[in-house]
Amino acid sequence: MSAITDRIAVIDGKMEKLKSQRLALAQKEKALASRRSRKNETRKKILRGAAVLEMIEKGSIDAEKFHAFLDGFLTRKSDRQLFGFDAETKAGKK
């Protein structure tokens, strides 16, 4: 091989390495954005829940109606147990 061919091979190798690094960084950036989005959604849910609890305490929302709504809304056994509901919904399904 000539010196020029050797340099081209070295540069090609560096380019492949840089492309690989670029792809890895792009994937990491995408994962971070996804994680940030999930954190934001979780925070919104917590704040909405706090707002609903405040409204219940102030009487803006009827606590019994909300409790009944929650009873029909929750379907997972672990979620229902967390709120003190029977394992099955009123419809008799898990």
Stockholm file with secondary structure:
# STOCKHOLM 1.0

chainA/1-94         MSAITDRIAVIDGKMEKLKSQRLALAQKEKALASRRSRKNETRKKILRGAAVLEMIEKGSIDAEKFHAFLDGFLTRKSDRQLFGFDAETKAGKK
#=GR chainA/1-94 SS CCHHHHHHHHHHHHHHHHHHHHHHHHHHHHHHHHHHHHHHHHHHHHHHHHHHHHHHHHTSSCHHHHHHHHHHHCCSHHHHHHTTCCSSCTTSCC
#=GC SS_cons        CCHHHHHHHHHHHHHHHHHHHHHHHHHHHHHHHHHHHHHHHHHHHHHHHHHHHHHHHHTSSCHHHHHHHHHHHCCSHHHHHHTTCCSSCTTSCC
//
